[in-house]
Structure formats: structure tokens, C-alpha cells
């Protein structure tokens, strides 16, 4: 089970693509609504080829190494979900535990989403083609801010069958030696930061104000 993915709704799609493009992420997919129909505007098309069109992008997918990032049009910045890449056995176990928790599961051929009490979802993904073969740009930690009053984030330990690494009234960290998620009590749900190993970032914030932190893998 690897932490590999996050998705935002935002009105800054072009800025997001440019930002991550400068960090070496490549566009795999652009799908948007144009004249009431969904169309693909995938590479080699560039923004200058369709900038004059009124396109509301439902998804733009960018990939680098073992990290997959998606974003789509929204009237404001909304953190929608984060995701795990799993094998078949892990998939079945996570889905069964989600159902035991009473969380809604929306299974699909392409991806599966689990709804949580914090107005965000978890993607559970079995398909390896959502990342690249190169073993770099791996996510080793996410810091996610959520209202603890909605439910205790320790429930994620049950969902993912992971241990609690640290816990107090305002902080819960779950995970293992390969990845962790730091949940911080807040009035709003948002992805605060993403830390990577096997790659270097300049410790900067993307257009939706998620801080990207780079660490050497050694």
C-alpha cells in the first residue's frame, strides 16, 4: 500500500499545470466540458491551442515517478481526496473495513472512492498505470487538516490497518516506515502539505497553497 495521489477542485487549472510542469510532472490527461460536451484536450495540445475556448476542465492528470496529481474546475479551492495504490488483497481488505465502518463505497472499473465524515474521499487504486515505472517522487507524508469534532481521525488506522505513531487532542499521525499521514485539528478540511522522498523540491507552495517539501531518500 503506497500513498500516491491527491486531487483539488480549483479555478487555477492552468496555474497548477504550469507549476507542477516546472517540477517535472507530465500531463497524461485533460478532459473538459466544451459546448455542453466532454472532450479530451490531451498533449501534444498546449494551452495556447485551446485558451480561447470556454472549457471547464473536469480533470487534468499529471504524473511524475510514483506520484499522480489531478485537479479540475471549481469556483474555489476544495481538497477532494487523497489516494492509495494497493494490490488486490489490500483492496478487498480496505473495502471490507470501510463497509464495517459504515462509510460509503463507490466502486468503479477505473477507480474506487470511499467517502469519509470530513467532506473528503479516499481513492483506492489497483491499476499500476496511474504511476510511472521509475521508482522516484514518492510521497512519504501528507499533512491533512480536518475538524476532529466530526469524528476521530484514529478511524483511519482501522481503515488502513496501520498503527498510531503519535496522538494527542489536536494531532493524530498514522502510518508505517514508508509513509504517514498527519491529521491536524482544524475548522476546515484541506491538504496542508505533501512531503516527498527520492526527489528534491524547493519547499514551496503550489497555486492552491499546498506546501511541497523535498527530502533526500538517503
Residue frames relative to the residue before (quaternion, step in Angstrom):
aa qw qx qy qz dx dy dz
X 1.0000 0.0000 0.0000 0.0000 0.00 0.00 0.00
X 0.0065 0.8139 -0.5784 0.0538 3.57 -0.63 1.15
X 0.4083 -0.6775 0.5619 0.2419 3.54 -1.06 0.86
X 0.0616 0.8765 -0.4657 0.1050 3.59 -0.33 1.20
X 0.8238 0.2850 -0.0365 0.4887 3.60 1.10 -0.49
X 0.0918 0.7617 -0.6413 -0.0033 3.55 -1.31 0.50
X 0.1881 -0.7888 0.5827 0.0540 3.55 -1.22 0.67
X 0.1017 -0.7742 0.6239 0.0321 3.54 -1.11 0.89
X 0.2625 -0.6575 0.6697 0.2246 3.52 -1.37 0.45
X 0.1616 0.7983 -0.5547 0.1701 3.59 -0.79 0.98
X 0.3950 -0.6811 0.5520 0.2744 3.56 -1.27 0.36
X 0.6007 0.5596 -0.3432 0.4563 3.58 1.29 0.36
X 0.1134 0.8530 -0.5046 0.0695 3.58 1.06 0.74
X 0.6873 0.4717 -0.3025 0.4622 3.60 0.80 -0.93
X 0.6422 0.5179 -0.3258 0.4618 3.59 0.99 -0.78
X 0.6351 0.5224 -0.3251 0.4669 3.59 1.02 -0.80
X 0.6650 0.5015 -0.3119 0.4571 3.57 0.88 -0.91
X 0.6612 0.5033 -0.3121 0.4605 3.58 0.92 -0.86
X 0.6472 0.5355 -0.3180 0.4395 3.57 0.95 -0.91
X 0.7360 0.4072 -0.2445 0.4823 3.58 0.71 -1.03
X 0.5771 0.5817 -0.3759 0.4326 3.57 1.14 -0.52
X 0.6519 0.5106 -0.3091 0.4678 3.57 1.04 -0.76
X 0.6681 0.4700 -0.2955 0.4953 3.59 1.24 -0.39
X 0.6410 -0.5701 0.3080 0.4114 3.57 1.29 0.16
X 0.4657 0.6527 -0.4657 0.3746 3.60 1.23 0.19
X 0.2477 -0.7741 0.5704 0.1187 3.56 -1.05 0.84
X 0.4540 -0.6781 0.5086 0.2747 3.57 -1.07 0.79
X 0.1998 -0.7724 0.5948 0.0983 3.56 -0.85 1.04
X 0.8267 0.0477 0.0836 0.5544 3.53 0.97 -0.92
X 0.0457 0.7352 -0.6763 -0.0009 3.52 -1.21 0.75
X 0.0689 0.7777 -0.6202 0.0768 3.58 -0.68 1.13
X 0.0991 0.8121 -0.5662 0.1002 3.55 -0.80 1.02
X 0.4999 -0.6286 0.5039 0.3179 3.52 -1.33 0.32
X 0.0609 0.7798 -0.6165 0.0904 3.54 -0.77 1.13
X 0.8267 -0.0602 -0.0233 0.5590 3.58 -0.62 1.19
X 0.7051 -0.5109 0.2423 0.4279 3.56 0.89 1.10
X 0.6709 0.4118 -0.3201 0.5272 3.59 1.20 0.44
X 0.4095 -0.6834 0.5424 0.2666 3.56 -1.14 0.68
X 0.0086 0.7932 -0.6065 0.0542 3.54 -0.87 1.05
X 0.4196 -0.6729 0.5467 0.2686 3.54 -1.28 0.47
X 0.0803 -0.7740 0.6277 0.0228 3.55 -1.07 0.87
X 0.1321 0.8603 -0.4778 0.1185 3.51 1.02 0.94
X 0.6280 -0.4752 0.4279 0.4435 3.59 -1.25 0.24
X 0.4899 -0.0751 -0.8641 -0.0879 1.53 -2.25 1.11
X 0.3794 0.7119 -0.5103 0.2981 3.64 1.16 0.22
X 0.1633 -0.7623 0.6212 0.0793 3.55 -1.09 0.84
X 0.7172 -0.4700 0.2932 0.4228 3.56 -1.25 0.34
X 0.6220 0.5474 -0.3541 0.4338 3.63 1.00 -0.63
X 0.6209 0.5554 -0.3415 0.4352 3.59 1.21 -0.43
X 0.8171 0.1864 -0.0894 0.5381 3.62 1.11 -0.48
X 0.3428 0.7778 -0.4768 0.2239 3.57 1.25 0.16
X 0.6645 0.5280 -0.3020 0.4341 3.59 1.06 -0.72
X 0.6228 0.5341 -0.3378 0.4612 3.58 1.27 -0.25
X 0.4161 -0.6879 0.5344 0.2609 3.56 -1.11 0.68
X 0.1048 0.8152 -0.5515 0.1428 3.55 0.19 1.36
X 0.1648 -0.7406 0.6436 0.1006 3.54 -1.00 0.91
X 0.2408 -0.8138 0.5137 0.1262 3.56 -0.18 1.28
X 0.3075 -0.7487 0.5627 0.1680 3.57 -0.77 1.06
X 0.7993 -0.0771 0.0399 0.5946 3.57 1.13 -0.56
X 0.0231 -0.7108 0.7021 0.0349 3.47 -1.23 0.78
X 0.1360 -0.8105 0.5688 0.0319 3.56 -0.70 1.13
X 0.0199 -0.7877 0.6153 -0.0249 3.56 -0.90 1.02
X 0.1043 -0.8124 0.5737 -0.0037 3.55 -0.98 0.93
X 0.0889 0.7430 -0.6627 0.0287 3.50 -1.24 0.69
X 0.8327 -0.0382 -0.0051 0.5524 3.57 -0.63 1.10
X 0.8035 -0.2579 0.2225 0.4883 3.55 -0.78 -1.09
X 0.6142 0.5311 -0.3522 0.4654 3.60 1.23 0.41
X 0.0955 -0.7732 0.6269 0.0078 3.54 -0.96 1.01
X 0.0518 -0.7969 0.6016 -0.0217 3.58 -0.75 1.12
X 0.0071 -0.7885 0.6149 0.0076 3.57 -0.98 0.83
X 0.0200 0.7710 -0.6364 0.0097 3.53 -1.27 0.53
X 0.0685 -0.7952 0.6022 0.0170 3.54 -1.19 0.59
X 0.7049 -0.5012 0.3076 0.3966 3.53 -1.29 0.29
X 0.1285 0.7458 -0.6478 0.0872 3.51 -1.11 0.90
X 0.5568 -0.6203 0.4258 0.3519 3.58 -1.14 0.49
X 0.7716 0.0578 -0.0706 0.6295 3.57 1.32 -0.25
X 0.6353 -0.5433 0.3849 0.3912 3.57 -1.27 0.25
X 0.0794 0.7817 -0.6095 0.1053 3.58 -0.67 1.16
X 0.3177 -0.7214 0.5869 0.1852 3.56 -0.83 1.05
X 0.2210 -0.8331 0.4999 0.0851 3.56 -0.52 1.21
X 0.7973 -0.2151 0.1723 0.5369 3.61 0.75 -0.95
X 0.2153 -0.7043 0.6477 0.1951 3.50 -1.43 0.17
X 0.2238 -0.8329 0.5012 0.0703 3.57 -1.14 0.50
X 0.2693 -0.7360 0.6056 0.1381 3.48 -1.36 0.58
X 0.2919 -0.6985 0.6259 0.1873 3.53 -1.18 0.73
X 0.0097 -0.8329 0.5478 -0.0784 3.58 -0.57 1.19
X 0.4411 -0.6253 0.5472 0.3391 3.55 -1.32 0.16
X 0.7409 -0.4396 0.2652 0.4331 3.58 -1.28 0.17
X 0.6589 0.5042 -0.3174 0.4592 3.59 0.94 -0.83
X 0.6521 0.5061 -0.3117 0.4706 3.60 0.95 -0.88
X 0.6108 0.5617 -0.3441 0.4393 3.57 1.02 -0.81
X 0.6873 0.4862 -0.2911 0.4545 3.57 0.75 -1.04
X 0.6622 0.5159 -0.3083 0.4475 3.57 0.95 -0.86
X 0.6643 0.4984 -0.3071 0.4648 3.59 0.92 -0.90
X 0.6582 0.5085 -0.3144 0.4575 3.60 0.90 -0.88
X 0.6587 0.5034 -0.3152 0.4619 3.61 0.93 -0.83
X 0.6629 0.4916 -0.3134 0.4698 3.59 0.98 -0.80
X 0.6125 0.5419 -0.3505 0.4564 3.60 1.06 -0.71
X 0.6634 0.4937 -0.3052 0.4723 3.56 0.95 -0.84
X 0.6256 0.5287 -0.3369 0.4643 3.59 1.06 -0.72
X 0.6624 0.4918 -0.2950 0.4820 3.59 1.13 -0.66
X 0.4677 -0.6821 0.4369 0.3538 3.58 1.25 -0.31
X 0.4581 0.6773 -0.4491 0.3602 3.58 1.23 0.42
X 0.5162 -0.6643 0.4514 0.2973 3.56 -0.96 0.88
X 0.1320 -0.7793 0.6109 0.0459 3.57 -0.96 0.94
X 0.0918 -0.7846 0.6130 0.0165 3.56 -0.81 1.09
X 0.0951 -0.8320 0.5465 0.0089 3.56 -0.09 1.34
X 0.0106 0.7804 -0.6227 0.0557 3.53 -1.06 0.89
X 0.6355 -0.5334 0.3878 0.4015 3.56 -1.22 0.41
X 0.7301 0.4395 -0.2434 0.4631 3.58 0.93 -0.88
X 0.7912 -0.1308 0.1144 0.5863 3.62 0.97 -0.81
X 0.2655 -0.7472 0.5876 0.1610 3.55 -1.27 0.43
X 0.1532 -0.7894 0.5908 0.0663 3.56 -0.99 0.90
X 0.1741 -0.7385 0.6439 0.0991 3.50 -1.18 0.79
X 0.3008 -0.7495 0.5621 0.1783 3.59 -0.74 1.03
X 0.1778 -0.7818 0.5918 0.0831 3.57 -1.07 0.79
X 0.6316 -0.5567 0.3706 0.3922 3.63 -1.19 0.22
X 0.6756 0.5391 -0.2823 0.4162 3.63 1.24 -0.18
X 0.5438 -0.6440 0.3865 0.3743 3.60 1.18 0.58
X 0.6423 0.3929 -0.3759 0.5402 3.54 0.97 0.94
X 0.3340 -0.7423 0.5520 0.1808 3.54 -1.23 0.51
X 0.3015 -0.6901 0.6173 0.2277 3.51 -1.40 0.17
X 0.2434 -0.7498 0.5972 0.1481 3.56 -0.87 0.96
X 0.1183 -0.7605 0.6357 0.0593 3.56 -0.99 0.90
X 0.0291 -0.8527 0.5151 -0.0817 3.53 -0.33 1.33
X 0.2172 -0.7934 0.5594 0.1020 3.57 -0.85 1.03
X 0.6367 0.5773 -0.3296 0.3908 3.59 1.12 -0.55
X 0.3694 -0.7622 0.4973 0.1881 3.57 -0.64 1.16
X 0.5928 0.5915 -0.3784 0.3943 3.62 1.16 -0.38
X 0.5236 0.6130 -0.4292 0.4072 3.61 1.23 0.14
X 0.7236 0.2590 -0.2144 0.6028 3.57 1.32 -0.05
X 0.5460 -0.6047 0.4634 0.3485 3.55 -1.33 0.07
X 0.6271 -0.5466 0.4002 0.3846 3.55 -1.29 0.25
X 0.5918 0.5934 -0.3711 0.3999 3.58 1.10 -0.66
X 0.3315 -0.7678 0.5234 0.1634 3.54 -0.83 1.05
X 0.4967 0.6066 -0.4750 0.3998 3.57 0.39 1.27
X 0.7735 0.3150 -0.2694 0.4796 3.56 -1.36 0.14
X 0.2478 0.7659 -0.5388 0.2484 3.52 0.69 1.18
X 0.4049 -0.6878 0.5450 0.2568 3.56 -1.07 0.75
X 0.1088 -0.8106 0.5707 0.0737 3.57 -0.73 1.00
X 0.8106 -0.0089 -0.0513 0.5833 3.62 1.20 -0.19
X 0.1210 -0.7303 0.6640 0.1058 3.51 -1.28 0.62
X 0.1766 -0.7285 0.6447 0.1500 3.54 -1.17 0.62
X 0.0364 -0.8128 0.5793 -0.0502 3.54 -0.54 1.24
X 0.2440 -0.7685 0.5784 0.1238 3.57 -0.85 1.03
X 0.0954 0.7873 -0.5982 0.1151 3.56 -0.78 1.08
X 0.5171 -0.6155 0.4762 0.3564 3.63 -1.17 0.41
X 0.3591 -0.7435 0.5242 0.2085 3.57 -0.56 1.12
X 0.5678 0.6154 -0.3817 0.3914 3.59 1.18 -0.47
X 0.6051 0.5743 -0.3591 0.4184 3.61 1.16 -0.50
X 0.7232 -0.2535 0.1904 0.6135 3.56 1.17 -0.75
X 0.5412 -0.6147 0.4486 0.3578 3.58 -1.16 0.36
X 0.4274 -0.7302 0.4664 0.2580 3.63 -0.67 1.02
X 0.4519 0.6662 -0.4606 0.3740 3.60 1.26 -0.04
X 0.5091 0.6436 -0.4187 0.3889 3.60 1.24 -0.29
X 0.5788 0.5789 -0.3778 0.4325 3.59 1.16 -0.48
X 0.5615 0.5764 -0.3921 0.4458 3.60 1.15 -0.48
X 0.6504 0.4999 -0.3035 0.4847 3.55 1.03 -0.82
X 0.6589 0.5273 -0.3142 0.4349 3.58 0.87 -0.95
X 0.8038 0.3003 -0.1349 0.4956 3.58 0.78 -1.01
X 0.3667 -0.7455 0.4756 0.2892 3.58 1.33 -0.05
X 0.4304 0.6768 -0.4678 0.3714 3.56 0.86 1.05
X 0.5160 -0.6444 0.4707 0.3114 3.54 -1.27 0.30
X 0.4655 -0.6190 0.5447 0.3216 3.54 -1.30 0.37
X 0.2536 -0.7973 0.5356 0.1148 3.56 -0.59 1.18
X 0.7749 -0.0724 0.0592 0.6251 3.57 1.21 -0.61
X 0.0642 0.8105 -0.5779 0.0704 3.57 -1.01 0.75
X 0.1779 0.7218 -0.6642 0.0789 3.50 -1.19 0.82
X 0.7707 -0.3850 0.2265 0.4543 3.60 -1.24 -0.13
X 0.7770 0.3248 -0.1639 0.5137 3.60 1.16 -0.50
X 0.7743 0.2792 -0.1196 0.5551 3.58 1.27 -0.12
X 0.0476 0.7520 -0.6570 0.0248 3.55 -1.09 0.85
X 0.0530 -0.7791 0.6244 0.0157 3.58 -0.81 1.02
X 0.0421 -0.7865 0.6161 -0.0034 3.55 -0.82 1.05
X 0.4109 0.7277 -0.4994 0.2286 3.58 -1.20 0.37
X 0.3930 -0.6735 0.5701 0.2588 3.51 -1.28 -0.61
X 0.7625 -0.3717 0.2534 0.4650 3.58 -1.23 -0.32
X 0.6952 0.4868 -0.2716 0.4538 3.62 1.18 -0.43
X 0.8047 -0.0360 0.0525 0.5903 3.59 1.04 -0.71
X 0.0455 -0.7792 0.6235 0.0444 3.53 -1.29 0.36
X 0.2023 -0.7318 0.6331 0.1505 3.53 -1.34 0.39
X 0.1935 -0.7691 0.6035 0.0825 3.53 -0.83 1.07
X 0.1199 -0.7836 0.6082 0.0404 3.57 -0.59 1.17
X 0.0897 -0.7973 0.5969 -0.0018 3.55 -0.79 1.11
X 0.4923 -0.6724 0.4694 0.2920 3.57 -0.89 0.95
X 0.1395 0.7769 -0.5943 0.1539 3.58 -0.86 1.03
X 0.5578 -0.6070 0.4445 0.3505 3.56 -1.24 0.31
X 0.7614 0.2656 -0.1512 0.5717 3.60 1.23 -0.41
X 0.4227 -0.6731 0.5455 0.2657 3.54 -1.30 0.45
X 0.2606 0.7536 -0.5733 0.1885 3.56 -0.76 1.04
X 0.4540 -0.6324 0.5524 0.2979 3.52 -1.33 0.42
X 0.2517 -0.8145 0.5090 0.1188 3.56 -0.34 1.27
X 0.8097 -0.1241 0.1266 0.5595 3.60 0.80 -0.97
X 0.1682 -0.7462 0.6358 0.1033 3.52 -1.34 0.47
X 0.1536 -0.7843 0.5975 0.0653 3.56 -0.82 1.05
X 0.1802 -0.7941 0.5776 0.0579 3.53 -0.98 0.95
X 0.1612 -0.7219 0.6490 0.1780 3.53 -1.28 0.42
X 0.7530 0.3777 -0.2882 0.4554 3.57 -1.31 0.14
X 0.7629 0.2244 -0.1830 0.5780 3.59 1.14 0.42
X 0.3165 -0.7436 0.5552 0.1963 3.56 -1.28 0.31
X 0.0533 -0.7598 0.6478 0.0149 3.52 -1.00 0.94
X 0.5394 -0.6675 0.4256 0.2870 3.53 -1.19 0.50
X 0.4746 -0.6887 0.4312 0.3384 3.60 1.23 0.46
X 0.3978 0.7008 -0.4698 0.3604 3.50 0.74 1.17
X 0.4593 -0.6711 0.5077 0.2846 3.57 -1.29 0.24
X 0.4150 -0.6899 0.5314 0.2636 3.56 -1.04 0.77
X 0.7426 -0.4458 0.2534 0.4308 3.65 -1.21 0.17
X 0.6973 0.4027 -0.2875 0.5186 3.63 1.17 -0.34
X 0.5439 -0.6864 0.3418 0.3409 3.55 1.35 0.44
X 0.3788 0.6476 -0.5457 0.3734 3.55 0.98 0.91
X 0.3418 -0.7496 0.5330 0.1926 3.58 -0.73 1.06
X 0.1803 -0.7682 0.6081 0.0876 3.57 -0.92 0.99
X 0.0953 -0.8122 0.5754 -0.0132 3.55 -0.75 1.13
X 0.2009 -0.8028 0.5544 0.0886 3.55 -0.81 1.00
X 0.0523 -0.7736 0.6312 0.0228 3.54 -1.11 0.78
X 0.4771 -0.6102 0.5359 0.3361 3.54 -1.17 0.53
X 0.4993 -0.6756 0.4619 0.2844 3.56 -1.08 0.73
X 0.5766 0.5955 -0.3877 0.4033 3.63 1.17 -0.36
